[in-house]
Amino acid sequence: MSIRNLSKLAFATIVLLLAGCSGGVLDPKGQVGIEEKNLIILCTILMLIVVIPVIVLTLYFAWKYRASRDFEVYTPKWAHSTKIEATVWSIPILIVIALGVITWQSTHALDPYAPLKDKGEHLTVEVVSLNWKWLFIYPEQGIATVNELVIPANKPIAFKITSEGTMNSFFIPQLGSQIYSMAGMETKLHLIANEPGTYKGISSNYSGAGFTGMKFNTIATPTEADFDAWVAKVKQQGGSLTSESYKTLAEPTEYHPVTYFGDVSDGLFHEIVMKYMKDHGSMDFYSKPKNAVSGKHEGHHMGVEE
Protein backbone atom coordinates (compact mmCIF):
# COMPACT_ATOMS: atom_id res chain seq x y z
CA MET A 1 0.00 0.00 0.00
CA SER A 2 1.38 3.41 -1.02
CA ILE A 3 1.98 6.29 1.37
CA ARG A 4 -0.82 8.23 -0.31
CA ASN A 5 -3.29 5.40 0.32
CA LEU A 6 -2.15 5.12 3.92
CA SER A 7 -2.72 8.86 4.38
CA LYS A 8 -6.24 8.57 2.97
CA LEU A 9 -6.98 5.63 5.26
CA ALA A 10 -5.69 7.51 8.31
CA PHE A 11 -7.75 10.59 7.40
CA ALA A 12 -10.90 8.51 6.93
CA THR A 13 -10.33 6.81 10.29
CA ILE A 14 -9.97 10.17 12.07
CA VAL A 15 -13.14 11.49 10.40
CA LEU A 16 -15.10 8.41 11.49
CA LEU A 17 -13.83 8.68 15.06
CA LEU A 18 -14.70 12.37 15.28
CA ALA A 19 -18.13 11.73 13.79
CA GLY A 20 -18.93 9.76 16.93
CA CYS A 21 -18.61 13.01 18.92
CA SER A 22 -21.48 14.68 17.05
CA GLY A 23 -24.45 15.38 19.30
CA GLY A 24 -22.63 14.46 22.50
CA VAL A 25 -20.68 16.17 25.26
CA LEU A 26 -17.80 16.92 22.86
CA ASP A 27 -20.17 18.83 20.56
CA PRO A 28 -21.60 21.38 23.02
CA LYS A 29 -24.19 24.01 22.07
CA GLY A 30 -24.47 25.82 25.39
CA GLN A 31 -22.24 27.78 27.75
CA VAL A 32 -22.22 25.09 30.45
CA GLY A 33 -21.51 22.35 27.92
CA ILE A 34 -18.61 24.34 26.40
CA GLU A 35 -17.00 24.90 29.80
CA GLU A 36 -17.37 21.22 30.68
CA LYS A 37 -15.82 20.17 27.34
CA ASN A 38 -12.83 22.44 27.98
CA LEU A 39 -12.47 20.96 31.47
CA ILE A 40 -12.51 17.39 30.09
CA ILE A 41 -9.86 18.22 27.49
CA LEU A 42 -7.61 20.04 29.98
CA CYS A 43 -7.76 17.23 32.55
CA THR A 44 -7.10 14.62 29.87
CA ILE A 45 -4.02 16.48 28.62
CA LEU A 46 -2.67 16.81 32.16
CA MET A 47 -3.08 13.09 32.79
CA LEU A 48 -1.50 12.20 29.44
CA ILE A 49 1.68 13.95 30.63
CA VAL A 50 2.21 10.85 32.78
CA VAL A 51 0.44 8.22 30.69
CA ILE A 52 2.23 8.80 27.38
CA PRO A 53 5.82 8.70 28.77
CA VAL A 54 4.97 5.53 30.73
CA ILE A 55 3.66 3.79 27.60
CA VAL A 56 6.61 4.96 25.48
CA LEU A 57 9.23 3.97 28.07
CA THR A 58 7.59 0.59 28.63
CA LEU A 59 7.83 -0.21 24.93
CA TYR A 60 11.36 1.23 24.75
CA PHE A 61 12.72 -0.84 27.64
CA ALA A 62 11.03 -3.98 26.36
CA TRP A 63 12.79 -3.44 23.01
CA LYS A 64 16.13 -2.30 24.42
CA TYR A 65 16.53 -5.18 26.88
CA ARG A 66 15.06 -7.99 24.79
CA ALA A 67 16.68 -11.39 25.10
CA SER A 68 18.64 -11.14 21.82
CA ARG A 69 20.52 -8.03 22.99
CA ASP A 70 22.89 -9.84 25.33
CA PHE A 71 25.52 -7.11 24.95
CA GLU A 72 23.51 -4.60 27.05
CA VAL A 73 25.05 -3.78 30.42
CA TYR A 74 23.42 -5.77 33.23
CA THR A 75 23.71 -4.26 36.73
CA PRO A 76 21.78 -6.47 39.17
CA LYS A 77 23.07 -4.61 42.24
CA TRP A 78 21.85 -1.18 41.09
CA ALA A 79 19.06 -0.04 43.41
CA HIS A 80 18.68 3.74 43.61
CA SER A 81 18.88 6.99 41.65
CA THR A 82 18.01 10.26 43.30
CA LYS A 83 17.36 11.93 39.92
CA ILE A 84 14.97 9.19 38.81
CA GLU A 85 13.16 9.15 42.15
CA ALA A 86 12.77 12.93 42.10
CA THR A 87 11.39 12.84 38.56
CA VAL A 88 8.91 9.98 38.97
CA TRP A 89 7.51 11.46 42.18
CA SER A 90 7.57 15.21 41.53
CA ILE A 91 5.75 15.15 38.18
CA PRO A 92 2.72 13.15 39.41
CA ILE A 93 2.56 15.27 42.58
CA LEU A 94 2.51 18.48 40.54
CA ILE A 95 -0.18 17.05 38.24
CA VAL A 96 -2.34 15.99 41.20
CA ILE A 97 -2.01 19.47 42.71
CA ALA A 98 -2.94 21.08 39.38
CA LEU A 99 -5.95 18.75 38.98
CA GLY A 100 -7.01 19.51 42.55
CA VAL A 101 -6.96 23.27 41.96
CA ILE A 102 -8.80 22.94 38.64
CA THR A 103 -11.41 20.63 40.18
CA TRP A 104 -11.99 22.98 43.11
CA GLN A 105 -12.45 25.99 40.86
CA SER A 106 -14.60 24.22 38.26
CA THR A 107 -16.82 22.59 40.90
CA HIS A 108 -17.84 26.03 42.13
CA ALA A 109 -17.96 27.66 38.68
CA LEU A 110 -20.14 24.87 37.26
CA ASP A 111 -22.39 24.41 40.29
CA PRO A 112 -25.68 23.19 38.75
CA TYR A 113 -27.68 24.91 41.51
CA ALA A 114 -26.17 28.32 40.79
CA PRO A 115 -28.01 30.59 38.31
CA LEU A 116 -26.02 31.55 35.21
CA LYS A 117 -24.41 34.95 35.72
CA ASP A 118 -24.95 37.91 33.39
CA LYS A 119 -27.52 36.04 31.30
CA GLY A 120 -30.66 37.86 32.39
CA GLU A 121 -33.89 36.50 33.84
CA HIS A 122 -34.25 32.71 33.90
CA LEU A 123 -37.19 30.77 32.49
CA THR A 124 -38.45 28.21 35.03
CA VAL A 125 -39.23 24.67 33.89
CA GLU A 126 -40.39 21.99 36.35
CA VAL A 127 -39.35 18.48 35.38
CA VAL A 128 -40.90 15.22 36.60
CA SER A 129 -39.45 11.84 35.60
CA LEU A 130 -42.14 9.18 35.23
CA ASN A 131 -42.05 5.53 34.19
CA TRP A 132 -41.02 5.90 31.38
CA LYS A 133 -41.43 9.46 30.15
CA TRP A 134 -40.64 13.05 31.03
CA LEU A 135 -43.17 15.66 32.13
CA PHE A 136 -42.23 19.32 31.68
CA ILE A 137 -44.32 21.95 33.48
CA TYR A 138 -44.00 25.65 32.61
CA PRO A 139 -45.46 27.34 35.71
CA GLU A 140 -45.13 30.89 34.34
CA GLN A 141 -46.93 29.96 31.11
CA GLY A 142 -49.43 27.57 32.72
CA ILE A 143 -48.74 24.72 30.28
CA ALA A 144 -47.07 21.29 30.32
CA THR A 145 -45.68 18.81 27.83
CA VAL A 146 -44.64 15.17 27.79
CA ASN A 147 -41.42 14.13 26.05
CA GLU A 148 -40.82 17.50 24.41
CA LEU A 149 -38.92 20.42 25.89
CA VAL A 150 -39.07 23.78 24.08
CA ILE A 151 -36.93 26.72 25.24
CA PRO A 152 -35.78 30.02 23.73
CA ALA A 153 -32.17 30.10 22.54
CA ASN A 154 -29.84 32.42 24.47
CA LYS A 155 -32.15 32.49 27.49
CA PRO A 156 -31.06 30.78 30.72
CA ILE A 157 -33.31 28.00 31.99
CA ALA A 158 -33.83 27.15 35.66
CA PHE A 159 -34.89 23.52 35.97
CA LYS A 160 -36.58 22.17 39.10
CA ILE A 161 -36.46 18.40 38.98
CA THR A 162 -38.17 15.57 40.86
CA SER A 163 -39.38 12.02 40.26
CA GLU A 164 -42.70 10.26 40.51
CA GLY A 165 -40.97 7.20 41.94
CA THR A 166 -37.90 5.56 40.41
CA MET A 167 -34.70 7.58 40.47
CA ASN A 168 -33.63 8.87 37.06
CA SER A 169 -31.05 11.29 35.70
CA PHE A 170 -32.00 14.32 33.60
CA PHE A 171 -29.37 14.88 30.89
CA ILE A 172 -29.12 16.98 27.71
CA PRO A 173 -25.53 16.14 26.65
CA GLN A 174 -25.00 19.10 24.31
CA LEU A 175 -26.18 21.65 26.86
CA GLY A 176 -24.33 20.46 29.94
CA SER A 177 -24.57 18.75 33.30
CA GLN A 178 -26.77 15.85 34.24
CA ILE A 179 -28.54 15.77 37.59
CA TYR A 180 -30.59 13.13 39.36
CA SER A 181 -34.34 13.17 39.85
CA MET A 182 -35.53 11.58 43.10
CA ALA A 183 -38.97 11.11 44.63
CA GLY A 184 -39.77 13.46 47.49
CA MET A 185 -36.83 15.70 46.59
CA GLU A 186 -36.24 18.70 44.36
CA THR A 187 -32.93 19.07 42.56
CA LYS A 188 -31.95 22.07 40.43
CA LEU A 189 -30.08 22.63 37.20
CA HIS A 190 -29.30 25.77 35.19
CA LEU A 191 -28.54 25.52 31.46
CA ILE A 192 -28.62 27.65 28.33
CA ALA A 193 -28.66 26.95 24.59
CA ASN A 194 -26.31 29.31 22.77
CA GLU A 195 -27.89 28.68 19.39
CA PRO A 196 -31.19 27.44 17.95
CA GLY A 197 -31.49 23.74 17.24
CA THR A 198 -32.84 20.40 18.38
CA TYR A 199 -30.84 18.58 21.03
CA LYS A 200 -31.39 15.08 22.35
CA GLY A 201 -32.37 14.60 25.97
CA ILE A 202 -32.15 11.30 27.84
CA SER A 203 -32.24 9.60 31.19
CA SER A 204 -28.69 8.54 32.02
CA ASN A 205 -29.73 6.33 34.92
CA TYR A 206 -31.22 2.88 34.24
CA SER A 207 -34.77 2.71 35.59
CA GLY A 208 -36.40 -0.45 34.29
CA ALA A 209 -37.97 -2.05 31.24
CA GLY A 210 -38.99 1.15 29.42
CA PHE A 211 -35.72 2.98 30.04
CA THR A 212 -34.62 2.93 26.38
CA GLY A 213 -37.68 4.95 25.36
CA MET A 214 -37.11 7.68 27.96
CA LYS A 215 -35.89 10.21 25.43
CA PHE A 216 -37.04 13.66 24.40
CA ASN A 217 -36.16 16.47 22.01
CA THR A 218 -35.01 19.80 23.39
CA ILE A 219 -35.99 22.43 20.82
CA ALA A 220 -34.26 25.80 21.18
CA THR A 221 -36.30 28.38 19.26
CA PRO A 222 -34.47 31.23 17.45
CA THR A 223 -36.29 33.98 19.36
CA GLU A 224 -38.54 34.42 22.38
CA ALA A 225 -41.33 35.40 20.00
CA ASP A 226 -41.10 31.92 18.45
CA PHE A 227 -41.27 30.43 21.93
CA ASP A 228 -44.36 32.53 22.75
CA ALA A 229 -46.00 31.31 19.53
CA TRP A 230 -45.33 27.71 20.56
CA VAL A 231 -46.85 28.41 24.01
CA ALA A 232 -49.98 29.80 22.33
CA LYS A 233 -50.22 26.66 20.17
CA VAL A 234 -49.98 24.41 23.24
CA LYS A 235 -52.68 26.41 25.03
CA GLN A 236 -54.94 26.02 22.03
CA GLN A 237 -54.30 22.33 21.30
CA GLY A 238 -53.53 20.88 24.70
CA GLY A 239 -55.79 19.31 27.29
CA SER A 240 -55.97 19.95 31.02
CA LEU A 241 -53.54 18.51 33.59
CA THR A 242 -55.06 18.25 37.05
CA SER A 243 -54.28 16.18 40.11
CA GLU A 244 -56.69 13.50 38.88
CA SER A 245 -55.47 13.41 35.27
CA TYR A 246 -51.88 13.33 36.55
CA LYS A 247 -52.60 9.99 38.25
CA THR A 248 -53.50 8.55 34.85
CA LEU A 249 -50.45 10.11 33.22
CA ALA A 250 -48.22 8.67 35.95
CA GLU A 251 -49.14 5.10 35.01
CA PRO A 252 -46.14 3.32 33.43
CA THR A 253 -46.00 3.57 29.63
CA GLU A 254 -43.27 2.93 27.08
CA TYR A 255 -42.35 5.17 24.14
CA HIS A 256 -45.04 7.65 25.16
CA PRO A 257 -45.92 10.11 22.36
CA VAL A 258 -45.42 13.86 22.69
CA THR A 259 -48.42 15.26 24.57
CA TYR A 260 -49.49 18.85 25.26
CA PHE A 261 -51.46 20.28 28.19
CA GLY A 262 -52.80 23.81 27.71
CA ASP A 263 -53.85 24.18 31.34
CA VAL A 264 -52.10 22.95 34.49
CA SER A 265 -53.31 23.01 38.10
CA ASP A 266 -51.46 25.53 40.24
CA GLY A 267 -48.90 23.96 42.56
CA LEU A 268 -48.96 20.56 40.85
CA PHE A 269 -45.18 20.18 40.92
CA HIS A 270 -45.07 20.99 44.64
CA GLU A 271 -47.76 18.39 45.29
CA ILE A 272 -45.75 15.77 43.41
CA VAL A 273 -42.67 16.55 45.50
CA MET A 274 -44.59 16.51 48.78
CA LYS A 275 -46.92 13.57 48.18
CA TYR A 276 -44.80 11.21 50.31
CA MET A 277 -44.83 13.55 53.29
CA LYS A 278 -47.37 12.07 55.71
CA ASP A 279 -47.79 15.29 57.67
CA HIS A 280 -49.08 17.19 54.63
CA GLY A 281 -52.60 15.81 54.59
CA SER A 282 -54.13 18.08 51.94
CA MET A 283 -51.11 17.64 49.70
CA ASP A 284 -51.22 13.85 49.70
CA PHE A 285 -51.97 12.81 46.15
CA TYR A 286 -53.49 9.46 46.78
CA SER A 287 -56.53 8.51 48.77
CA LYS A 288 -56.48 8.60 52.55
CA PRO A 289 -59.04 7.41 55.10
CA LYS A 290 -61.69 10.04 55.77
CA ASN A 291 -61.00 12.47 58.59
CA ALA A 292 -57.35 11.40 58.58
CA VAL A 293 -56.21 14.92 59.39
CA SER A 294 -58.40 15.14 62.49
CA GLY A 295 -57.18 11.78 63.76
CA LYS A 296 -60.43 9.88 63.03
CA HIS A 297 -60.31 6.89 60.72
CA GLU A 298 -62.86 4.65 59.12
CA GLY A 299 -63.66 1.39 60.89
CA HIS A 300 -61.04 0.20 63.33
CA HIS A 301 -58.04 1.72 61.53
CA MET A 302 -55.14 2.22 63.95
CA GLY A 303 -57.33 0.78 66.68
CA VAL A 304 -59.54 3.88 66.95
CA GLU A 305 -63.29 3.58 66.36
CA GLU A 306 -65.39 6.35 64.84
C-alpha positions in Angstrom: 0.0 0.0 0.0 1.4 3.4 -1.0 2.0 6.3 1.4 -0.8 8.2 -0.3 -3.3 5.4 0.3 -2.1 5.1 3.9 -2.7 8.9 4.4 -6.2 8.6 3.0 -7.0 5.6 5.3 -5.7 7.5 8.3 -7.7 10.6 7.4 -10.9 8.5 6.9 -10.3 6.8 10.3 -10.0 10.2 12.1 -13.1 11.5 10.4 -15.1 8.4 11.5 -13.8 8.7 15.1 -14.7 12.4 15.3 -18.1 11.7 13.8 -18.9 9.8 16.9 -18.6 13.0 18.9 -21.5 14.7 17.0 -24.4 15.4 19.3 -22.6 14.5 22.5 -20.7 16.2 25.3 -17.8 16.9 22.9 -20.2 18.8 20.6 -21.6 21.4 23.0 -24.2 24.0 22.1 -24.5 25.8 25.4 -22.2 27.8 27.8 -22.2 25.1 30.5 -21.5 22.4 27.9 -18.6 24.3 26.4 -17.0 24.9 29.8 -17.4 21.2 30.7 -15.8 20.2 27.3 -12.8 22.4 28.0 -12.5 21.0 31.5 -12.5 17.4 30.1 -9.9 18.2 27.5 -7.6 20.0 30.0 -7.8 17.2 32.6 -7.1 14.6 29.9 -4.0 16.5 28.6 -2.7 16.8 32.2 -3.1 13.1 32.8 -1.5 12.2 29.4 1.7 13.9 30.6 2.2 10.8 32.8 0.4 8.2 30.7 2.2 8.8 27.4 5.8 8.7 28.8 5.0 5.5 30.7 3.7 3.8 27.6 6.6 5.0 25.5 9.2 4.0 28.1 7.6 0.6 28.6 7.8 -0.2 24.9 11.4 1.2 24.8 12.7 -0.8 27.6 11.0 -4.0 26.4 12.8 -3.4 23.0 16.1 -2.3 24.4 16.5 -5.2 26.9 15.1 -8.0 24.8 16.7 -11.4 25.1 18.6 -11.1 21.8 20.5 -8.0 23.0 22.9 -9.8 25.3 25.5 -7.1 25.0 23.5 -4.6 27.0 25.1 -3.8 30.4 23.4 -5.8 33.2 23.7 -4.3 36.7 21.8 -6.5 39.2 23.1 -4.6 42.2 21.8 -1.2 41.1 19.1 0.0 43.4 18.7 3.7 43.6 18.9 7.0 41.6 18.0 10.3 43.3 17.4 11.9 39.9 15.0 9.2 38.8 13.2 9.1 42.1 12.8 12.9 42.1 11.4 12.8 38.6 8.9 10.0 39.0 7.5 11.5 42.2 7.6 15.2 41.5 5.8 15.1 38.2 2.7 13.1 39.4 2.6 15.3 42.6 2.5 18.5 40.5 -0.2 17.1 38.2 -2.3 16.0 41.2 -2.0 19.5 42.7 -2.9 21.1 39.4 -5.9 18.8 39.0 -7.0 19.5 42.6 -7.0 23.3 42.0 -8.8 22.9 38.6 -11.4 20.6 40.2 -12.0 23.0 43.1 -12.5 26.0 40.9 -14.6 24.2 38.3 -16.8 22.6 40.9 -17.8 26.0 42.1 -18.0 27.7 38.7 -20.1 24.9 37.3 -22.4 24.4 40.3 -25.7 23.2 38.8 -27.7 24.9 41.5 -26.2 28.3 40.8 -28.0 30.6 38.3 -26.0 31.6 35.2 -24.4 35.0 35.7 -24.9 37.9 33.4 -27.5 36.0 31.3 -30.7 37.9 32.4 -33.9 36.5 33.8 -34.2 32.7 33.9 -37.2 30.8 32.5 -38.5 28.2 35.0 -39.2 24.7 33.9 -40.4 22.0 36.4 -39.4 18.5 35.4 -40.9 15.2 36.6 -39.4 11.8 35.6 -42.1 9.2 35.2 -42.0 5.5 34.2 -41.0 5.9 31.4 -41.4 9.5 30.2 -40.6 13.0 31.0 -43.2 15.7 32.1 -42.2 19.3 31.7 -44.3 21.9 33.5 -44.0 25.6 32.6 -45.5 27.3 35.7 -45.1 30.9 34.3 -46.9 30.0 31.1 -49.4 27.6 32.7 -48.7 24.7 30.3 -47.1 21.3 30.3 -45.7 18.8 27.8 -44.6 15.2 27.8 -41.4 14.1 26.1 -40.8 17.5 24.4 -38.9 20.4 25.9 -39.1 23.8 24.1 -36.9 26.7 25.2 -35.8 30.0 23.7 -32.2 30.1 22.5 -29.8 32.4 24.5 -32.2 32.5 27.5 -31.1 30.8 30.7 -33.3 28.0 32.0 -33.8 27.1 35.7 -34.9 23.5 36.0 -36.6 22.2 39.1 -36.5 18.4 39.0 -38.2 15.6 40.9 -39.4 12.0 40.3 -42.7 10.3 40.5 -41.0 7.2 41.9 -37.9 5.6 40.4 -34.7 7.6 40.5 -33.6 8.9 37.1 -31.0 11.3 35.7 -32.0 14.3 33.6 -29.4 14.9 30.9 -29.1 17.0 27.7 -25.5 16.1 26.6 -25.0 19.1 24.3 -26.2 21.6 26.9 -24.3 20.5 29.9 -24.6 18.8 33.3 -26.8 15.9 34.2 -28.5 15.8 37.6 -30.6 13.1 39.4 -34.3 13.2 39.9 -35.5 11.6 43.1 -39.0 11.1 44.6 -39.8 13.5 47.5 -36.8 15.7 46.6 -36.2 18.7 44.4 -32.9 19.1 42.6 -31.9 22.1 40.4 -30.1 22.6 37.2 -29.3 25.8 35.2 -28.5 25.5 31.5 -28.6 27.6 28.3 -28.7 26.9 24.6 -26.3 29.3 22.8 -27.9 28.7 19.4 -31.2 27.4 17.9 -31.5 23.7 17.2 -32.8 20.4 18.4 -30.8 18.6 21.0 -31.4 15.1 22.4 -32.4 14.6 26.0 -32.2 11.3 27.8 -32.2 9.6 31.2 -28.7 8.5 32.0 -29.7 6.3 34.9 -31.2 2.9 34.2 -34.8 2.7 35.6 -36.4 -0.4 34.3 -38.0 -2.0 31.2 -39.0 1.2 29.4 -35.7 3.0 30.0 -34.6 2.9 26.4 -37.7 4.9 25.4 -37.1 7.7 28.0 -35.9 10.2 25.4 -37.0 13.7 24.4 -36.2 16.5 22.0 -35.0 19.8 23.4 -36.0 22.4 20.8 -34.3 25.8 21.2 -36.3 28.4 19.3 -34.5 31.2 17.5 -36.3 34.0 19.4 -38.5 34.4 22.4 -41.3 35.4 20.0 -41.1 31.9 18.4 -41.3 30.4 21.9 -44.4 32.5 22.7 -46.0 31.3 19.5 -45.3 27.7 20.6 -46.9 28.4 24.0 -50.0 29.8 22.3 -50.2 26.7 20.2 -50.0 24.4 23.2 -52.7 26.4 25.0 -54.9 26.0 22.0 -54.3 22.3 21.3 -53.5 20.9 24.7 -55.8 19.3 27.3 -56.0 19.9 31.0 -53.5 18.5 33.6 -55.1 18.2 37.0 -54.3 16.2 40.1 -56.7 13.5 38.9 -55.5 13.4 35.3 -51.9 13.3 36.5 -52.6 10.0 38.3 -53.5 8.6 34.8 -50.5 10.1 33.2 -48.2 8.7 35.9 -49.1 5.1 35.0 -46.1 3.3 33.4 -46.0 3.6 29.6 -43.3 2.9 27.1 -42.4 5.2 24.1 -45.0 7.7 25.2 -45.9 10.1 22.4 -45.4 13.9 22.7 -48.4 15.3 24.6 -49.5 18.9 25.3 -51.5 20.3 28.2 -52.8 23.8 27.7 -53.9 24.2 31.3 -52.1 23.0 34.5 -53.3 23.0 38.1 -51.5 25.5 40.2 -48.9 24.0 42.6 -49.0 20.6 40.8 -45.2 20.2 40.9 -45.1 21.0 44.6 -47.8 18.4 45.3 -45.7 15.8 43.4 -42.7 16.6 45.5 -44.6 16.5 48.8 -46.9 13.6 48.2 -44.8 11.2 50.3 -44.8 13.6 53.3 -47.4 12.1 55.7 -47.8 15.3 57.7 -49.1 17.2 54.6 -52.6 15.8 54.6 -54.1 18.1 51.9 -51.1 17.6 49.7 -51.2 13.9 49.7 -52.0 12.8 46.2 -53.5 9.5 46.8 -56.5 8.5 48.8 -56.5 8.6 52.6 -59.0 7.4 55.1 -61.7 10.0 55.8 -61.0 12.5 58.6 -57.4 11.4 58.6 -56.2 14.9 59.4 -58.4 15.1 62.5 -57.2 11.8 63.8 -60.4 9.9 63.0 -60.3 6.9 60.7 -62.9 4.6 59.1 -63.7 1.4 60.9 -61.0 0.2 63.3 -58.0 1.7 61.5 -55.1 2.2 63.9 -57.3 0.8 66.7 -59.5 3.9 66.9 -63.3 3.6 66.4 -65.4 6.3 64.8 
